Amino acid sequence: MTNPPPRPAATPDPADTPDPTNTPVSTDTPDAAVASGPAGTPGSTGAPAAPGTPASPDLALSFDTVAAQYAAARPSYPPELFDAIQELAALDLRGARVLDVGAGTGIATRLLRDRGARTVAVEPGPGMGAELRRSLPDVPLVRAVGDALPFADASVDLVTYAQSWHWTDPARSVPEALRVLRPGGALAVWWNVPDPDAAWTVAQEARLQKALPGYHRHGVSTDAPALMAALGLPTTPVVRRLHWSRRIPVDLHLDHLSSRSYFAVLGPERSAPILAAERAHVLARFPDGIVDDAYVLELTVLRKPAP
């Protein structure tokens, strides 16, 4: 593998990294690389609509304004996801050293930890990081971005991105992941996307695309394998698709919608009429107020070649 391009400075933020005198951290936890520069400064990111192009900082960090809502309303992930990661990565999560990058409020971080992984959360947003610290005080948290991981070479077994890889520049984040992975380790990226086989979700996505400027319809989730393959790496990504659903009240469904970046940057006043219209559409389909929230989980795994 060729050397990755120079990395911009990124460093753990003392305010967001658990105090080792108060939080037990394994001595095998990857050490942060020495770097200078402000903590938590987003690096070069990729816009969800066009991976590899500069992202809007308003979109990239908009989740900070809805962090608590994000934590409460966003869907989790089925157990089959982690079974698939173990299979495709040829890895036992129990005891594995994992970086969960773009960890947000810690939805995937918690599940990885519960599987026995020694997980470090990496999150650039102070609001999202604060929500993660509140719910997972025992998990080490570093403020950084995937394009510049402040961790030592070959120091982890697995790098994960749950709903967040589209905010990176693949030409930087993939080599960074491979750099910090041990030989034979793996990069796993995944997204929950509205199930295209469910007619009502297809209709909702069409309405949102019309109502919200720049709405991207989740294209990156299916583009991930091609984006990785285009980098000319000596390894081939593999893909797994999982169908699953959850039944939730209509208010929680609408909270989920409004936690998306496109709603967050609009603000409550401009979002309100769009959400009101969606409430009417959803209740016409689910008059009892319980929504069958159907998803396809798109998983891509890229393994680092072993010697």
C-alpha positions in Angstrom: 0.0 0.0 0.0 1.3 3.5 -0.8 1.7 6.0 2.0 -1.4 8.1 2.7 -1.2 11.9 2.0 -0.1 14.1 5.0 -2.7 14.3 7.7 -3.9 17.6 9.1 -3.5 18.0 12.8 -6.0 16.5 15.1 -5.7 15.8 18.8 -7.8 14.4 21.6 -9.7 17.2 23.4 -9.1 17.1 27.1 -12.7 18.1 27.6 -14.0 15.2 25.6 -11.5 12.5 26.5 -12.3 10.6 29.7 -9.8 11.2 32.5 -7.8 8.0 32.8 -7.6 8.6 36.6 -11.4 8.3 36.7 -12.2 6.0 33.7 -10.5 2.6 33.4 -8.9 2.3 30.0 -7.1 -0.8 28.8 -3.4 -0.4 28.2 -4.1 -1.8 24.8 -6.3 1.1 23.9 -4.6 2.8 20.9 -2.5 5.8 21.9 -3.3 9.1 20.3 -0.5 10.3 17.9 1.2 13.5 18.9 -0.1 16.4 16.9 -0.5 20.1 17.1 -3.5 22.2 16.2 -7.0 22.8 17.6 -9.0 19.8 18.7 -12.2 18.8 17.1 -11.6 20.9 13.9 -13.3 19.1 11.0 -10.9 18.1 8.3 -11.7 17.8 4.6 -15.0 16.1 4.4 -17.1 14.7 1.6 -20.6 16.0 0.9 -23.3 13.2 0.9 -24.6 14.3 -2.5 -21.2 14.1 -4.2 -18.5 12.1 -2.3 -15.1 13.7 -2.5 -16.3 17.3 -2.9 -16.1 19.8 0.0 -18.9 19.4 2.4 -21.0 22.2 3.9 -19.8 22.8 7.5 -23.4 23.7 8.4 -24.5 20.2 7.3 -21.5 18.3 8.7 -21.9 19.7 12.2 -25.7 20.4 12.1 -26.4 17.4 14.3 -25.0 19.2 17.3 -28.2 21.2 17.4 -30.4 18.1 17.6 -28.1 15.8 19.6 -30.6 14.7 22.2 -33.3 14.2 19.6 -30.9 12.2 17.5 -30.1 10.0 20.4 -33.7 9.4 21.2 -35.2 9.0 17.7 -32.6 7.5 15.4 -32.9 3.8 14.7 -30.5 1.3 16.2 -29.1 -1.7 14.3 -30.2 -5.3 14.3 -27.9 -8.0 15.9 -27.5 -9.5 12.4 -25.3 -6.5 11.5 -22.6 -7.4 14.0 -22.8 -11.1 13.0 -22.2 -10.0 9.4 -19.3 -7.8 10.4 -17.7 -10.7 12.2 -18.2 -13.0 9.3 -17.0 -10.6 6.5 -14.1 -9.2 8.6 -13.1 -12.7 9.9 -13.0 -11.1 13.4 -14.4 -11.8 16.8 -15.7 -8.6 18.3 -15.1 -9.8 21.8 -11.8 -8.3 22.9 -11.3 -6.5 19.5 -9.8 -3.0 19.5 -12.3 -0.9 17.6 -12.5 2.8 16.5 -16.1 3.9 16.0 -15.5 7.0 13.8 -18.3 9.6 13.5 -19.7 8.0 16.6 -22.3 10.7 17.1 -24.4 10.0 20.2 -23.0 6.5 20.5 -25.8 4.3 19.1 -23.3 1.9 17.4 -20.6 2.5 20.0 -22.9 1.0 22.7 -23.7 -2.0 20.6 -20.0 -2.6 19.8 -19.1 -2.3 23.5 -21.9 -4.7 24.4 -20.5 -7.2 22.0 -17.3 -7.1 24.1 -15.3 -4.9 21.8 -12.7 -2.5 23.4 -14.2 0.6 21.7 -12.9 4.1 21.3 -15.4 6.7 20.0 -14.2 9.3 17.5 -16.5 12.3 17.1 -15.8 15.9 15.9 -19.0 17.5 17.2 -19.0 18.8 20.8 -22.8 18.5 21.1 -22.9 15.0 19.9 -19.9 14.1 21.9 -21.5 15.5 25.1 -24.5 13.3 24.5 -22.2 10.3 24.0 -20.3 11.1 27.2 -23.6 11.4 29.1 -24.8 8.0 28.1 -21.5 6.1 27.8 -19.2 7.7 30.4 -16.9 4.6 30.4 -16.1 4.7 26.7 -13.0 6.7 25.7 -13.9 9.6 23.4 -11.5 11.5 21.0 -12.5 14.6 19.0 -11.2 14.0 15.5 -12.4 13.2 12.0 -11.8 10.1 9.8 -9.6 12.0 7.4 -7.0 12.5 10.1 -7.1 9.8 12.8 -4.8 10.6 15.7 -3.9 7.0 16.4 -0.8 4.9 15.9 -0.1 2.7 12.8 -1.4 -0.9 13.0 -3.0 -0.2 16.4 -6.6 -1.4 16.0 -8.5 -4.5 14.7 -11.6 -2.7 13.3 -12.6 0.8 12.1 -16.3 1.4 11.9 -18.5 4.2 10.4 -22.2 4.0 11.4 -24.1 6.5 9.2 -21.0 8.7 9.0 -18.6 7.7 6.3 -20.2 10.0 3.7 -18.9 13.0 5.7 -15.3 12.0 4.8 -13.1 12.3 1.7 -12.7 8.6 0.7 -9.2 9.3 -0.8 -8.1 10.3 2.7 -10.3 8.3 5.1 -9.8 4.9 3.6 -5.9 5.1 3.6 -6.2 6.5 7.2 -8.3 3.5 8.2 -5.9 1.1 6.6 -2.9 2.9 8.3 -4.3 2.4 11.8 -5.6 -1.1 11.1 -3.4 -4.1 11.9 -2.7 -6.5 9.0 -5.8 -8.5 8.5 -8.0 -5.8 10.2 -11.0 -4.4 8.6 -12.9 -1.2 7.8 -16.7 -1.5 8.1 -19.1 1.2 6.9 -22.9 1.0 7.0 -26.1 2.9 6.7 -29.8 2.4 7.6 -31.7 3.6 4.5 -35.5 3.6 3.9 -36.4 0.2 2.4 -36.9 0.7 -1.4 -39.2 -2.3 -1.4 -41.7 -0.5 0.9 -44.0 1.7 -1.3 -44.8 4.2 1.4 -41.2 4.9 2.2 -40.5 5.5 -1.5 -43.3 8.0 -1.7 -42.0 9.8 1.5 -38.5 10.0 0.1 -39.8 11.5 -3.1 -41.7 14.2 -1.1 -38.6 15.0 1.0 -36.4 15.3 -2.1 -38.8 17.8 -3.5 -39.2 19.8 -0.2 -35.6 19.8 1.1 -32.8 21.5 -0.8 -29.9 19.2 -1.7 -31.6 16.0 -0.4 -29.4 13.1 -1.4 -31.6 10.0 -1.2 -28.9 8.0 0.5 -26.9 7.3 -2.7 -23.5 7.0 -0.9 -24.7 3.8 0.9 -24.7 1.9 -2.4 -21.8 3.8 -3.9 -19.4 2.9 -1.1 -17.9 -0.3 -2.7 -17.2 1.6 -6.0 -15.7 4.6 -4.2 -13.3 2.2 -2.3 -12.5 0.2 -5.4 -11.7 3.3 -7.4 -8.8 4.1 -5.0 -6.8 1.2 -6.6 -6.1 -0.5 -3.2 -4.8 -4.1 -3.1 -8.0 -5.4 -1.5 -11.6 -5.7 -2.6 -14.6 -4.5 -0.6 -17.5 -6.9 0.1 -21.1 -6.0 0.6 -24.0 -7.3 2.7 -27.6 -6.0 2.6 -29.9 -6.7 5.6 -33.7 -5.9 5.7 -35.2 -5.1 9.1 -37.9 -2.9 10.6 -39.2 -1.3 13.8 -42.7 -0.2 14.9 -42.7 3.2 16.4 -45.2 6.0 17.2 -45.7 8.6 14.5 -44.2 11.4 16.7 -41.0 9.4 17.1 -40.9 8.8 13.3 -41.2 12.6 12.7 -38.5 13.2 15.4 -36.3 10.9 13.4 -36.9 12.8 10.2 -36.3 16.2 11.8 -33.0 14.9 13.2 -31.6 14.6 9.7 -29.0 17.3 8.7 -31.3 18.8 6.0 -34.0 19.5 8.6 -31.5 20.6 11.2 -30.0 23.4 9.0 -33.5 24.7 8.2 -34.4 25.2 11.8 -37.8 24.6 13.6 -39.7 27.4 11.9 -39.0 26.4 8.3 -39.2 22.7 9.1 -42.6 22.8 10.7 -44.8 22.9 7.6 -42.8 20.1 6.0 -43.2 17.9 9.1 -46.9 18.8 9.4 -47.5 17.7 5.8 -45.6 14.5 6.5 -47.6 13.8 9.6 -50.8 13.9 7.5 -49.3 11.6 4.9 -48.1 9.1 7.5 -51.3 9.0 9.5 -53.2 8.4 6.2 -51.1 5.3 5.8 -51.0 4.3 9.5 -54.2 5.6 11.1 -53.5 3.9 14.4 -50.4 6.2 14.7 -47.9 3.3 14.8 -45.5 3.4 11.9 -43.8 0.3 10.3 -40.4 1.9 9.8 -38.7 -0.4 7.3 -35.0 -0.2 6.4 -32.3 -1.8 4.3 -29.0 -1.8 6.1 -26.2 -1.4 3.6 -22.9 -2.8 4.9 -19.5 -2.6 3.1 -16.4 -4.2 4.6 -12.8 -3.7 3.4 -10.0 -5.9 4.9 -6.4 -4.8 5.1 -4.2 -7.4 3.5 -2.3 -9.7 5.9 1.3 -10.5 5.2 
